[in-house]
Amino acid sequence: MPVTPEQQADVDALRSEQNLTLRAVSSGMENHLYKIYPVLDHGFIRVIDYMGDDAAICQAARVSYGRGTKSVQNDEGLIRYLMRHWHSTPFEMCELKLHVKLPVFVARQWIRHRTANVNEYSARYSILDREFYIPEPEALAAQSVVNNQGRGEVLTGQEAETVLRLLKDDSSQAYDHYEQMISQEGQKGLARELARMNLPANIYTQWYWKVDLHNLLHFLRLRADAHAQYEIRVYADEICKVVSDWVPFAYTAFEDYRLGGATLSSKALDCVKRMIKGESVTKETSGMSAGEWREFSALLD
């Protein structure tokens, strides 16, 4: 999604304002404030505000005053300890507020993370824009034969062309009818809160989303995962870039222990111990179900 001149002017105006503050700031996050980062064909994320930094996490962990740490090395070591041992409260002391533009069906997945504060664009008061998410051809895929909530092989040829045409035509027709219902010349027109019910789930909405760092990292652990739906994963990927600049020590620990780490069941851990001792472990001798063994084997590949 290209940034319009009006949007860029708004960003430039906000970033030109200089405010003196006594609170701790993150130089990495200051560089992101208000900037628009495009996602999908019409979506974006941008940072509106934030609170805290790596030092704030350490300060809360020690229940101290001032900077809360004596050296950078101590900061990083403490944060890694907190992440490693699932001590979540200190991470809740940092907060992030984002402005997000996203398709409605992505928003319905996103809102399942119920630990944030959300204020969404109201289609009761305002008219929605004629903007719909239309996937790129490489994102059109058939239903997975392994995962009931995932996608499999990419559609090609005439089938892909037909799907794209239907998506575009249905979206356009639904919006045409939406406009007709709310603005019939010479008629009262249908209330906006009712006319919106005919719009498809790929229309774009916007919201402000404020969340603490602990719950944000939980969101990213699920939505930046390779198994997450592509359309929400690309938003998570952009947020990851922002968070890595905001709290670099916390994000590095998150990458090590959450994104790049794995949790093993007692049976899986027992299999690892047996393998280390040189024993050949198979699905039949592992004590795991077929699904558990498949996932365990994938971790070791």
CORFEN-V181699 format. One record per helix or strand of 2 or more residues. SS is the DSSP state (H for helix, E for strand). FROM is the first residue (numbers start at 1). TO is the last residue. Records with the same first field share a line. If there is no record, write none. Layout:
SS->FROM-TO + FROM-TO
This chain:
H->5-16 + 27-30 + 54-62 + 72-84 + 89-93 + 104-110 + 137-139 + 157-182 + 192-198 + 213-223 + 230-246 + 248-259 + 266-276 + 283-286 + 290-300
E->37-39 + 43-51 + 95-103 + 117-120 + 141-143 + 151-154 + 203-212
